[in-house]
Amino acid sequence: MTTKKTTPTQSILSMTGFAATEARFPGGLLLIELRAVNHRYLELHVKIEDSLRQFEAQIREQLQTRLGRGKVECRMSLKSDTAATTLTLNPAMVGQIAQTLNALQQHFPQAQPINLVDIFKLPGVLHTEPADAEAMAQSLHAGLAQAIDELIAARAREGDKLKQVLLDRLQGVRDQISIVKPLLPTLVSQYQEKLTAKLREAMQADDDRVRQEIVLFAQRIDVDEELARLQSHITEMDRILTAGGAMGKKLDFLMQEMNREANTLGSKSVAIETTQVSMQLKVLIEQMREQIQNIE
């Protein structure tokens, strides 16, 4: 007996999320932040220090590989570890400063002596050993991978909430369909009674003429096809939500189709009850559409 393999369900991902991580490297700490909001496509904004600019292509490729849609802002900064940093003097720069100070001293002999701490602060006087590029690249890759994992996890948690909202609204659509379907035979029957009385009173119409008018009326208000398509869209939406994965564009298309059927239902309405159902359907569909804009 063979066991049927089941395909694991993928998470539904929101396009909104935040993650912050740290990655240590020789000489300091790399601070990484990722922020994401909804967007039609994947739009990356990489904001990093000049010392990290050589890794920008690597950063973009790593983000593009893991993320599908959304406007993503990646911020990176370095925090130096002064205890592990080797400071050395720049002899050429120190010599130039000393000569300049001697010349100034001759012109301003009464001036206060220069504080050495102030000299250290001048650009180029002190320099640090550059960080190992390979070690930096490895730390950056590992830290960014962790940040992306945390961002995806945050988006998955938000996606679970969105899924529940959609399922609740979808149940509301089912409830509205269950309200309108039993009304149709009653509406035709009520119209039959009114039409029969009016036609016979006005023109003494025979039963055949009455039946013809009733058939035409029933055809005009027949929404079985629209309700069937709505039910089909509900089934497809259930399937997509169960399967998980990237689904935002598919669901957005379904909302357009469902809204079309709800509009047709309203245009065929001949009673306040069906008009109310049509309006409520459009409200539920619009609520779902707004939530779907945040799904990857």
N, C-alpha and C positions, 0 to 999 in steps of 0.2 A: 504494500500500500504506500503510495507516494503522498508526501505532505505538500500541500499547496503553499507556495511562497507568497507572502503578502508584502506589498510595497509600502515602506514606511511613509507615514504622513508627514509632509513638510509643514513647517510653521508658516503662519500668515505674518508677514512683516509690515509694520508701519514704516513710513518714511521719516518719522520723527524719532530722534534719540540723541543721547549725549553719553560720552565716555571720556575718562581722564586717566592716564597711566603715567608711570615713571620708569625710565630705563637707565640703569647705572652703567657708566663706561669709565675707563681709566682717566681720572682727572675731573670727573664731575657727574652731573645728573641731567638726563634728557627728559623734559616735561612735554607731554603730548596730550592734546585735547581734540576731540572730534565732536562736532555739532551737525545735526542733519534735520532738514525739514522737507516737506513735500515739494516735488517738482516733476514736470512732465518727463524729463530725461535725467541722466546723471550729470550734474554740474559740480565740478570740483573747484574749491578755492583754497590754495595752499599758502599759508602765511607763516614763513619761517625766517630765522635769522640769516644774515649773510654768510655766516660760517657754516651753515647747513645747506647752502644753495646748491652745492655739488650733488646733493642727494635728492633733489626735487624730482627728477625723472623716475627714480626708484620709488619715491613716495607715491607719485601719481599712478604708476603701474600697479603697485600693491593695492591701492584703493579701488582702482578700476576692476581688478581681478575679483575682488570680494563683494563689491556693492553693485546693485542693479540700477536703481533709480533714486532720485532725491538730490537736493542741493546740500552738499557736504562741505563744511569748513574744517580744515585741518590746521591746527596751530602747534608749532614746535618752538621750544626755547631751551637754551643751555644754562645750567646753574653750575658754575665752577666750584670745585672742591679746593679751597685755598690750602688746606692742610696737605693735600697731595700734589700741589702745584709747585714746580720749580721756577723761581724767579731769577733772572739774570739781567745784569746791566748791559746796556748798549754802549760800549766804550766810545764809539765815534760820536754818538749823540751827546754823551756826558762831556766829552772834550769841547764840543761846540758850545754847549751851555756854559761851561767854565770860562771859556774865552769871552763870551758875551757878557757874563757877569763881571769879569775883571774890567772890561772896557766901560761898563756902566758905573762901576765903583769909582773910576777916575773922574767921571762927570758928576756923580752924586755921592761924594764922600760921607755925607751925613745920613745917608739912607740906612734903614734898619737892615741887619744881616738877613740873608735869604734862608728860609726854613727848608731843610732837606726833604721834609715830607711833601712840601709843595713841589719840589723838583721831581720827586717820584711820580707825581700825578701828571706830569707833562707827557704828551703822546710820544711814544718811541723810546723813553728812558728805560723802562722795564719791559721785558717781553717774556712770555711763557713758552715752554716747549709745546709745539703743536701736537694735538691729539692724534693718535694713530688712526688713519683714515679707515683701515680695514676693521679695526675694533669698533670704531664709531658706526660704520655701516651695519655691522652685525647687531649692535645694540639697538640701532634705529629700527632695523627690520623686525627684531623680536618685540620691541616695545610697541611698534605700530600694529603688529599682528595681534597683540593682546588688546590694544585699544579697539581694533576692528571687531574682535570677538565680543568685547563688552558692548560695543555699539549695536551689533546684531542681536545680542541677547536683550538689550533694552527695547529694540524695535520689535522683537518677538513678543515681549510682554505687552507692549502697547497694541500689537496686532491681535493678541488674544482678546483684549477688551473690545477692539473694533469688530471682531468676528461675532462676539456675543450681541453687540448692538445690532448688527446686520441680521442675525438670526431672529432677534426679537421683532424687528420691523418686518421681516419676511413672514413671520407668523401672523402679524397684523394684516398683511396682504391676503393671506389664506382666509383669515376671518372675514374680510370684506367680500371675498368671492363667495364664501358660504352664505353670506347675507343676500347677495343679489340673485343667485341662481334660482332659489325657490320663488322669487317674486315674479319672474317672467310669465309663467302660466296664469297667475292671478291677474296681471296687467292685461293680458290678451282677453281673458274672460270678462273683466270689467269693461273693456272697450267694446267687446261684442254686445253686451247688454245696452250700452249707451248708443252705439251705432244703429243697432236694430230699431230701437225706439225712435231715434231721430229720422232715419231714412223712411220708415213706414209712415211717420207723421207728415213728413214733407212731400214725399213723392210716391207713396204707396209702393216702395220697392219690394221686389219679390225676394225669396230666400236666396236665390243664386247671386243676386247683386250684393246682398248683405255678406254672403260668404266670401265673395271676391274681395270686398273691402277689408274684411277681417284678415284674409290671407295677405293682402298687401301691407296691412298694418303690422302683422306678425313678422313679415320679412324686414320691414324698416327697423323694428326694435330688436331683431334677433342678434344677440351678442354672444351666442354659443362659440363662434369662431374666435372672438376676442378673448373670451374666458379660457378657452382651450390653449390659446397661445400664452396667455398669462401663466397658466398652470405649467406649461412647458418651460417657460423662463424660470419659474420658481424651482422646478426640478433641476435645471441646469445650474442655477446658482447654488443650490444645495451641494451638487456634485463638486463644483469648483471650490467651495469653502471647505469641503471635506478633504479634497486632494491637497490643498495648501500650495505653497510656492508663490511665484510671481503671478498675480491675477488682476492687478488693478485695472489694466486696459480692458480685459475681458468683462469684468464686472461693470465698468463704465459703459460699454456697448450694450450690455443687458439692460441697464437702467434706461437707456434711450428707447429700447424696444418696449419695455414695460410701460414707459410713459406714453408711448404711441397708442398702446392698447387702452390705457386708462382714458386718454383723450377721446378715442373713438366711442368708448362706453358712455362718456358724458354727452357726446353729440347725438347719440341714439336714445338718450334718456327721454322718457315721457312721463316720469313720475318723480316726485321729490325724493323718494327713497333711493332710486338709482343715481340721481344727481349727487346726493350726499355720499354714496359709495364711491362714485368717480372722484369726487373732491378728496375724500379721505385716502384713496389709493394714490393720488398725485402727491399728497403730503408725505405719505410713507416712502414713496419712491424718491422724492427730493431729499428726505432725511438720509436715506441710504446712499444717495449719490454724493452728498456732502462728506460722509464718512469714507466712501470709497476713494475720494481724492487723496487720502492719506495712506493708501495701501500701495505697496510696491508692486 
